[in-house]
Amino acid sequence: MGFADLSIAEIAEDYNLPVEEALRLCDQLGIAYKNPQTRLALEDMKAIMSEVETKRRAKSDSRA
């Protein structure tokens, strides 16, 4: 399993999410972490990014 060179906090910043929301996503997806500076496995980072994109698409679709 490869590791992304990004922490949870950095992913939150890149996606304009509160860190708390990124941590909630980790909990929801079963991704283990110690703190917001935890570096994630590449697969975990992709799962978070996918979930964020899915939620954003659903939100924009509901506005249309």
Buried (B, 14 or more C-beta within 10 A) or exposed (E): EEEBEBBBBBBBEEBEBEBEBBBEBBEEEEBEBEEBEBBBBEEBBEBBBEBBEEEEEEEEEEEE
